[in-house]
C-alpha cells in the first residue's frame, strides 16, 4: 500500500509540474479545449491504473509525453474516420491574409502549416514549441537519437520557411 502511494505521489507531482505544457501540447494537437482537458484526465487515470508498472519506467516525464502524443494521435485518427475533409484546396495565402485574432485561428494556421511537412518533423516541432521539451526529452519521448530529433526540427522549420516564402505570407 505504501509503495503504491509513493508511485501515485510521484505521478501526481510529475503531471502537476508539467500540466501547463501537457495542456498546451494537447490543445495545439487537438484544437479543442475540452478534448485537451479530457485527454489529460484520461492520461492521468490510465497512468494511475498501471500502479507498480510505473516503477519500472526510467523517465516518467518522457513516458507521459509519449503516452499523451499517442493518445492525441488516436483521437485525431478517430476524428478523421468520422470527418473526411480534404485540405487539398486550402491555400496558405487565404489563411494568412490577416493575423490570427484568437487562439483558434492561430491553431488553424499552425496546423495547416504543420500538415505540409512530414509527421515525424511536425511532431518534433510540436513537442519542442508547444510541449516546451528539449531535444534530449524529445529523443527520449520518440525513442530516436538526439541528432535525429534536431535534424527533424531543422528540416521541418526549413520546409515551413520555404512554404511561407512561396505563399508570400
C-alpha positions as CSV (number, residue, x, y, z in Angstrom):
1,X,0.0,0.0,0.0
2,X,2.8,2.4,0.9
3,X,4.6,1.5,-2.3
4,X,1.6,2.4,-4.4
5,X,1.1,5.6,-2.6
6,X,4.7,6.6,-3.4
7,X,4.1,5.9,-7.1
8,X,0.9,7.9,-7.0
9,X,2.6,10.9,-5.4
10,X,5.5,10.7,-8.0
11,X,2.9,10.5,-10.8
12,X,0.8,13.3,-9.4
13,X,3.8,15.6,-8.9
14,X,5.2,14.9,-12.4
15,X,1.8,15.7,-14.0
16,X,1.2,18.8,-11.9
17,X,4.7,20.1,-12.7
18,X,4.1,19.5,-16.4
19,X,0.4,20.3,-16.6
20,X,0.7,23.6,-18.4
21,X,3.0,22.2,-21.0
22,X,0.9,19.0,-21.3
23,X,-2.2,21.0,-21.8
24,X,-0.7,23.4,-24.3
25,X,0.7,20.4,-26.3
26,X,-2.7,18.6,-26.3
27,X,-4.6,21.8,-27.2
28,X,-2.4,22.6,-30.1
29,X,-2.5,19.0,-31.2
30,X,-6.3,18.6,-30.9
31,X,-7.6,22.2,-31.3
32,X,-10.2,21.8,-28.7
33,X,-10.0,22.9,-25.1
34,X,-12.4,20.2,-23.8
35,X,-10.7,17.4,-25.7
36,X,-7.3,18.6,-24.3
37,X,-8.6,18.6,-20.7
38,X,-10.3,15.2,-21.2
39,X,-7.2,13.6,-22.8
40,X,-5.0,14.7,-19.9
41,X,-7.5,13.5,-17.3
42,X,-7.7,10.1,-19.1
43,X,-3.9,10.1,-19.3
44,X,-3.6,10.5,-15.5
45,X,-6.2,7.8,-14.9
46,X,-4.5,5.3,-17.3
47,X,-1.1,6.0,-15.7
48,X,-2.6,5.7,-12.2
49,X,-4.1,2.3,-13.1
50,X,-0.7,1.0,-14.1
51,X,0.3,1.0,-10.5
52,X,3.6,-0.7,-9.8
53,X,4.4,-0.9,-13.5
54,X,5.3,2.8,-13.4
55,X,8.2,1.9,-11.1
56,X,9.9,0.2,-14.0
57,X,9.9,3.3,-16.2
58,X,13.2,5.1,-16.2
59,X,12.0,8.6,-17.2
60,X,8.4,9.1,-16.2
61,X,8.1,12.5,-17.7
62,X,9.1,11.3,-21.2
63,X,6.8,8.3,-20.8
64,X,3.9,10.7,-20.0
65,X,4.6,12.8,-23.1
66,X,4.9,9.7,-25.3
67,X,1.6,8.5,-24.0
68,X,0.0,11.9,-24.5
69,X,1.3,12.0,-28.0
70,X,-0.1,8.5,-28.8
71,X,-3.5,9.4,-27.2
72,X,-3.7,12.6,-29.3
73,X,-2.8,10.7,-32.4
74,X,-5.5,8.1,-31.7
75,X,-8.1,10.7,-31.1
76,X,-7.2,12.6,-34.3
77,X,-7.4,9.3,-36.3
78,X,-10.8,8.7,-34.8
79,X,-11.9,12.2,-35.8
80,X,-10.5,11.6,-39.3
81,X,-12.6,8.5,-39.7
82,X,-15.7,10.4,-38.8
83,X,-14.8,13.6,-40.7
84,X,-13.1,13.3,-44.1
85,X,-12.4,16.8,-45.1
86,X,-9.8,17.4,-47.8
87,X,-7.3,20.2,-47.3
88,X,-6.2,20.0,-50.9
89,X,-7.9,23.2,-51.9
90,X,-6.7,25.2,-48.9
91,X,-4.3,27.9,-49.8
92,X,-1.9,29.3,-47.3
93,X,-2.4,32.9,-48.7
94,X,-6.1,32.7,-47.8
95,X,-5.4,31.5,-44.3
96,X,-2.7,34.1,-43.6
97,X,-4.2,37.2,-45.1
98,X,-4.8,38.5,-41.6
99,X,-3.1,37.9,-38.3
100,X,-4.8,35.4,-36.1
101,X,-7.2,37.2,-33.8
102,X,-7.7,34.4,-31.3
103,X,-6.2,31.1,-30.3
104,X,-8.5,29.0,-32.6
105,X,-7.3,31.0,-35.7
106,X,-3.7,30.7,-34.6
107,X,-4.2,26.9,-34.1
108,X,-5.7,26.5,-37.6
109,X,-2.9,28.4,-39.2
110,X,-0.2,26.5,-37.3
111,X,-1.8,23.1,-38.0
112,X,-2.3,23.9,-41.7
113,X,1.4,24.8,-41.9
114,X,2.5,21.7,-39.9
115,X,0.3,19.5,-42.2
116,X,2.5,20.4,-45.1
117,X,5.6,18.7,-43.7
118,X,6.1,15.0,-42.8
119,X,4.5,13.8,-39.5
120,X,7.9,13.0,-38.0
121,X,9.1,16.6,-38.4
122,X,5.8,18.2,-37.3
123,X,5.7,16.0,-34.1
124,X,9.2,17.2,-33.1
125,X,8.3,20.8,-33.8
126,X,5.1,20.4,-31.7
127,X,6.9,18.8,-28.8
128,X,9.7,21.4,-28.9
129,X,7.5,24.5,-29.3
130,X,4.1,23.6,-27.8
131,X,5.3,21.0,-25.3
132,X,8.3,23.1,-24.3
133,X,10.5,20.0,-24.5
134,X,14.3,19.9,-25.1
135,X,15.7,17.8,-27.9
136,X,17.0,15.4,-25.2
137,X,13.4,15.0,-23.9
138,X,12.1,14.7,-27.5
139,X,14.6,12.0,-28.4
140,X,13.6,10.0,-25.3
141,X,9.9,10.5,-25.9
142,X,10.0,9.4,-29.5
143,X,12.8,6.8,-28.9
144,X,15.1,8.3,-31.6
145,X,18.7,9.7,-31.4
146,X,19.1,13.3,-30.3
147,X,20.7,14.1,-33.6
148,X,17.6,12.8,-35.4
149,X,15.3,14.9,-33.3
150,X,17.4,18.0,-34.0
151,X,17.6,17.3,-37.7
152,X,13.8,16.7,-38.0
153,X,13.3,20.0,-36.3
154,X,15.7,21.8,-38.5
155,X,14.4,20.3,-41.8
156,X,10.8,20.8,-40.8
157,X,11.5,24.5,-40.0
158,X,13.3,24.9,-43.3
159,X,10.4,23.4,-45.2
160,X,7.9,25.6,-43.4
161,X,10.0,28.7,-44.2
162,X,10.1,27.7,-47.9
163,X,6.3,27.3,-47.9
164,X,5.7,30.6,-46.2
165,X,8.0,32.4,-48.7
166,X,6.3,30.6,-51.6
167,X,2.9,31.7,-50.3
168,X,4.3,35.2,-49.5
169,X,2.9,35.2,-46.0
